[in-house]
Amino acid sequence: MSFTYEELHGEALRPFLRDLGRLRIAVFREYPYLYDGDLAYEEHYLETYVRSPRSLVVLLRADGRLVGATTGLPMTDEAPEFQAPFLAAGYDLDEIFYFGESIILPEFRGHGAGHEFFHRREAHAKRVGPFRYTTFCSVDRPADHPLKPPAYAPLDTFWARMGYTRHSGLKCELEWKEIGEESAGLKPLGFWVKEWV
């Protein structure tokens, strides 16, 4: 499969906010996020990356169609909900680069884009750093969640191969409306961290 990658930073992302928001809604509707998305919220959320001059958004296209994306920015530019667990654990936020999402439509997975996303985000963090840590978070779901598909396989093994370790003491809660919920509620997430020495 032939992909093209386009790297955007800060204000250059603005023309793509709506398309990226639609992509996030489509991918995060799947388990384990089960996100009942809202485009207005998405555009507001993505403004964080527009405002950050050192942000990175990589758009993934196949035959000109947007089929995936990944994001990142310095933790100092992220929302307080993401910063709080690191501050509580004694980290210096200036040393942390945060990876937002890596999202790929199902039919385009398994062709190396996930690896490429990690490499591009890490290379960008080195260019705009120095940063001691790169990190991301993922939603925590119980093993017996009723909406878990029978064939679902978590990405823990892949993340570990990329050099990331789950840190049990770093957790946060984010609010979103889940499929089947009347209103938005808090969801627990845990952080994976890679230290660059």
C-alpha positions as CSV (number, residue, x, y, z in Angstrom):
1,M,0.0,0.0,0.0
2,S,1.3,3.4,-0.9
3,F,1.0,6.2,1.6
4,T,2.0,9.9,1.6
5,Y,2.7,11.8,4.7
6,E,2.3,15.6,5.2
7,E,3.8,17.2,8.3
8,L,2.1,20.4,9.6
9,H,3.0,22.7,12.5
10,G,0.9,25.3,14.4
11,E,-1.2,27.6,12.3
12,A,-0.6,25.5,9.1
13,L,-3.0,23.0,10.6
14,R,-6.0,25.3,10.5
15,P,-7.4,24.5,7.0
16,F,-7.5,20.8,8.0
17,L,-9.3,21.0,11.3
18,R,-12.7,19.9,10.0
19,D,-11.3,16.9,8.1
20,L,-9.2,15.9,11.0
21,G,-12.1,16.2,13.4
22,R,-14.2,13.9,11.2
23,L,-11.4,11.4,11.1
24,R,-11.1,11.5,14.9
25,I,-14.8,10.9,15.3
26,A,-14.8,8.0,12.9
27,V,-11.8,6.2,14.5
28,F,-12.5,6.9,18.2
29,R,-16.1,5.6,17.8
30,E,-14.5,2.1,17.8
31,Y,-13.7,0.2,21.0
32,P,-12.0,1.0,23.3
33,Y,-12.9,4.7,23.1
34,L,-16.5,4.4,22.0
35,Y,-16.6,8.1,21.4
36,D,-19.9,9.6,20.4
37,G,-18.2,12.5,18.7
38,D,-19.1,16.1,18.1
39,L,-17.4,18.1,15.3
40,A,-17.6,21.5,17.1
41,Y,-15.8,20.0,20.1
42,E,-13.2,18.5,17.8
43,E,-12.4,21.8,16.2
44,H,-12.1,23.4,19.6
45,Y,-9.9,20.6,20.9
46,L,-7.6,20.7,17.8
47,E,-7.0,24.5,18.3
48,T,-4.5,23.4,21.0
49,Y,-2.2,22.2,18.1
50,V,-2.8,25.3,16.1
51,R,-1.8,27.6,19.0
52,S,1.4,25.6,19.7
53,P,4.2,26.7,17.3
54,R,6.2,23.5,18.1
55,S,3.3,21.1,17.5
56,L,3.3,18.4,14.9
57,V,0.4,17.0,12.9
58,V,1.1,14.3,10.4
59,L,-1.6,13.7,7.8
60,L,-1.7,10.2,6.2
61,R,-3.2,9.9,2.7
62,A,-3.8,7.0,0.4
63,D,-4.6,8.0,-3.2
64,G,-5.2,11.5,-2.0
65,R,-7.8,10.5,0.7
66,L,-7.1,11.4,4.3
67,V,-7.0,8.0,6.1
68,G,-5.0,8.7,9.2
69,A,-3.2,11.2,11.3
70,T,-1.0,11.6,14.3
71,T,-0.3,14.6,16.6
72,G,2.2,15.8,19.2
73,L,3.2,18.9,21.1
74,P,5.3,20.0,24.1
75,M,3.5,19.1,27.3
76,T,3.8,22.8,28.4
77,D,1.3,23.5,25.6
78,E,-1.2,20.8,26.6
79,A,-4.3,21.1,28.7
80,P,-4.0,21.0,32.5
81,E,-5.7,17.5,32.6
82,F,-2.7,16.0,30.9
83,Q,-0.1,18.0,32.8
84,A,-1.5,17.4,36.3
85,P,-0.3,13.7,36.8
86,F,3.2,14.6,35.8
87,L,3.4,17.7,38.0
88,A,2.1,15.6,40.9
89,A,4.8,13.0,40.3
90,G,7.5,15.6,40.3
91,Y,8.3,15.8,36.5
92,D,9.5,19.0,34.9
93,L,7.0,19.7,32.1
94,D,9.6,21.4,30.0
95,E,11.3,18.0,29.6
96,I,8.2,16.2,28.2
97,F,6.8,16.0,24.6
98,Y,3.3,14.7,24.5
99,F,2.0,12.5,21.7
100,G,-1.7,13.0,21.1
101,E,-3.5,10.5,18.9
102,S,-2.5,8.1,16.2
103,I,-5.6,7.3,14.2
104,I,-5.8,5.2,11.1
105,L,-9.0,3.9,9.4
106,P,-9.3,0.2,9.9
107,E,-8.8,-0.9,6.3
108,F,-5.4,1.0,6.2
109,R,-3.9,-0.6,9.3
110,G,-1.1,-3.1,9.3
111,H,0.9,-1.5,6.6
112,G,3.6,0.3,8.6
113,A,1.9,3.7,9.2
114,G,1.8,3.2,13.0
115,H,5.6,2.7,13.1
116,E,6.1,5.7,10.8
117,F,4.0,7.9,13.1
118,F,6.1,7.1,16.1
119,H,9.3,7.7,14.1
120,R,8.1,11.1,12.8
121,R,6.9,12.3,16.2
122,E,10.1,11.2,18.0
123,A,12.2,12.9,15.3
124,H,10.1,16.1,15.6
125,A,10.5,16.1,19.4
126,K,14.3,15.9,19.0
127,R,14.3,18.7,16.5
128,V,12.2,21.1,18.7
129,G,13.6,19.9,22.0
130,P,15.6,18.9,23.8
131,F,13.1,16.7,25.7
132,R,13.9,14.0,28.2
133,Y,10.6,12.1,27.8
134,T,8.0,11.4,25.2
135,T,4.7,10.1,26.4
136,F,1.1,9.3,25.4
137,C,-2.0,8.0,27.1
138,S,-4.6,5.4,26.4
139,V,-8.1,4.7,27.8
140,D,-8.3,2.1,30.5
141,R,-11.1,-0.5,30.0
142,P,-11.9,-3.6,32.1
143,A,-11.0,-6.9,30.5
144,D,-14.7,-7.9,30.6
145,H,-16.1,-4.7,29.1
146,P,-19.5,-5.6,27.5
147,L,-18.7,-3.8,24.2
148,K,-15.3,-5.3,23.8
149,P,-15.2,-7.1,20.4
150,P,-14.2,-10.8,20.5
151,A,-11.2,-10.2,18.2
152,Y,-10.0,-7.0,20.0
153,A,-6.2,-7.0,20.6
154,P,-4.8,-4.1,22.7
155,L,-1.7,-2.3,21.4
156,D,0.4,-2.8,24.5
157,T,2.9,-5.1,22.8
158,F,3.4,-2.7,19.9
159,W,3.9,0.2,22.3
160,A,6.4,-1.8,24.3
161,R,8.3,-2.7,21.1
162,M,8.5,1.0,20.4
163,G,10.3,1.5,23.7
164,Y,7.4,2.8,25.9
165,T,6.6,1.6,29.4
166,R,3.2,1.8,31.1
167,H,3.6,3.9,34.3
168,S,0.9,2.9,36.8
169,G,1.3,6.1,38.8
170,L,0.5,8.4,35.9
171,K,-3.2,8.6,35.3
172,C,-5.7,11.2,34.3
173,E,-9.4,11.5,33.5
174,L,-11.0,13.0,30.4
175,E,-14.6,13.8,29.7
176,W,-16.4,12.6,26.6
177,K,-19.7,11.2,25.6
178,E,-19.7,7.5,25.0
179,I,-22.0,5.6,22.7
180,G,-25.1,4.8,24.7
181,E,-24.6,7.5,27.3
182,E,-27.0,10.3,28.0
183,S,-24.3,12.8,28.6
184,A,-20.5,13.1,28.8
185,G,-18.7,11.4,31.7
186,L,-15.2,11.1,32.9
187,K,-13.0,8.2,31.6
188,P,-9.8,7.0,33.1
189,L,-6.6,7.0,31.0
190,G,-3.0,5.8,31.8
191,F,0.3,7.0,30.4
192,W,3.1,5.3,28.6
193,V,6.5,6.9,28.8
194,K,9.9,6.6,27.0
195,E,12.9,8.2,28.5
196,W,15.7,9.6,26.2
197,V,19.0,9.5,27.9
